Amino acid sequence: MTRMEERKERIVAFMRESAYKPLLFQELAMVLDVPAEDIEFFSQVLNELEEEGRIFKTHANRYGVPARLNLAAGRIQGHERGYAFLIPDDEMLEDIFIPADGLNGAMHGDKAVARVNRKSSSDRRMEGEIVRIVKRANTTLVGTFEKSLSFGFVIPDNKRISGDIFISKGEFNGAKKGQKVVVEILKYPEARRNAEGRVIEIIGDVNQPGTDILSIIKSYNLEEEFPPDVMAQAEKAGDTVTEDMIKGRRDLRGLRMVTIDGEDAKDLDDAVSVEKLPNGNYRLGVHIADVTNYVTENSPLDMEALNRGTSVYLVDRVIPMLPRQLSNGICSLNPRVDRLSFTVMMDIDKTGKVYNHEIFESVINIDERMTYTNVYKILEDHDEELMERYSHVVPDFRIMHELALLLRKKRFQRGAIDFEFDEAKVILDEKGKPVEVKRYEITIANQIIEEFMLICNETVAEHFFWTNTPFVYRIHEDPDEEKITALNEFIYNLGYSIKGINKIHPRALQDLLAKVKGTQHERIISTVMLRSLQKAKYSSESVGHFGLAAKYYCHFTSPIRRYPDLIIHRIMKQYLKGEMTEQRIGQLEGMLPEIAKQCSERERAADEAERESEDLKKVEYMKAHEGEVFKGIIANVTSFGMFIELDNTIEGLVRMSSMEDDYYNYDERRYSLVGERTHKTYRIGDTVSVILARADLSTRKIEFVLADRGEEDEDFPVLDEKAEDDFIFSRSNKAKAGKEKNTGARGKVITNRDRALGAEPRTGKKAAEKKPNKKGKVIDKKVYDKINGKGKRKKK
């Protein structure tokens, strides 16, 4: 621990003591016996603690910890309706609701301190107001430029940032109405006054191809280009492995090994080898690109990699952590060329236990660059052409298959949790327009690599834990007891229970998932369980990984695209070479907590950017299908409606206000909507038919309305394209509002569903008013009103 960190911990610990009363600077220096020569350093320590939100300086210039002053420090999480939440740094505290008039100029993402004005109760959450903004999160924003005669304003793309940015006429800098721009904030918002700024970059017209993704890149401060000094260092790395580089490494170029990745992957950082030992056990080799050979500590490359934290995989491009000369070149484990690597050789017995392992630097030469698709075809489809082409490695794939299943079985037996939520694959044309959205299928080929990387990461983490070497671990903390209790109460209503909720073991949750697999409750229980768990993150302390049911875990296997992997490679090398001096240990103990925090934050930003780019293209894809009928599953239920997931993974909202057949109430305990009159219930996992009402590119939201289903218990039919068109854009006669409905031969109501299938009304009535939709087709008025939110009854 550095001198600064040690002093910080002492000060905070002192202020947390029950006898402590807020003190002035001079009083604090006197009580802590700070030497005169250290006063300036002491002031610096207090300023940093205040900036971090760990201590608070009152208006009377007295210092204390927020918790002792009825305050909480944390980050602002805004909402598009203007209010926000403070997410406390202290994970033991619940989120604090901040009404719009209590933000006092704070914006989404800001580090702030809130005063708690009202404690939480059984029916109301904790509420507060912002009393200090510690650190601003946004110096620039991305949005759409609009203007009037004398001024302009930018509407932020991030809807969590409420309020437009005022732009004076002299700060337009050439921006035109409707363009996407980057605006620099000159004045932050105050009470009843919007933020002010100036346009510093014009991204492009809203409808210009590529502007949408560029806007996301700018919003998350992602840099596609690398600084000149970083590129200069990358160029010096060369493109071949020399004899000097090989010295001191174990030569594994004669060992047969392959990479297995997606078809479009270019940054190949892991290779595997496998053999069956004479005693029936397995020898698994995991060989990882040795990036640290080219990215030296504190060099421009290293500083830039830490700043980025991770590669970002947007829907149409990759923004790499390292320049492509490294990520796709000399560091990538391309076939039939020499590459430097870090190898973990593991001997695994017939129960899946690693009983012996070695970790060392190596030089390798990959035999084949395989894809998940081809390995699947070899193992499952027995594709003759592929089996002939790769005949020299097919026996290895069979052993890999066998070993992966063994490791997977062992992992689940110990209680690792397996959430089977599908991912999406968005297919774009050459102009970046989405032409298809489909589920990404996970096959045995993916599972082979997943299991091999998991066991390797666990082996490395445990090895270095017992050496007492400073390290960066991947942790997943135990879930909050209150959330697990709430989960148990919820599933009790469905006929299930969890064992040992006071000290929950992941096996109990995996057992529950196994029980509900294939049942109508699988979706809802999996979703609620996932919400009950913490988020995984990086840490310099090893507290285990709850979701994997692993005592020791780290990220070692992807140093090309993740900085935590890169830095632990550096630590591992120094330890193995005997360079881990006391001075180095002290240095690492001081820097690793901040590195872990930085990497966790950059990972979250990357995840959000990736999700946003995917959501954007999903909305763009669905825009062409407005007014069409889809069948989907209720993926989530909220107090304002329910989210429907289609078979292609696309989700949209059915607002409660659009559900006209009854007045629905939200049952929070059962995650369901219940009709007051009919008692009709919508739960997570139920199948419904919906009409795509709106795909809004500006808000990146999809809205559905429930389709008419005729009789409540009938399944909605699968219609051909013409029948679906007739169903939505019906040309049949309909009665006016307040008149008797058309009936068939048995007096049954003729629904849109019936008409789609060719049923005719018994009596003719005057045709209802018809409306043209955006496609120019005539749309049935009832469906038009439902889509546009008209004609709703008012509750008395």
Order of alpha helices (4+ residues) and beta strands (2+ residues): alpha-alpha-alpha-beta-beta-beta-beta-beta-beta-beta-beta-beta-beta-beta-beta-alpha-alpha-alpha-beta-beta-beta-beta-alpha-beta-beta-beta-beta-beta-alpha-alpha-alpha-beta-beta-alpha-beta-alpha-alpha-alpha-beta-alpha-alpha-beta-beta-beta-beta-beta-beta-beta-beta-alpha-alpha-beta-beta-alpha
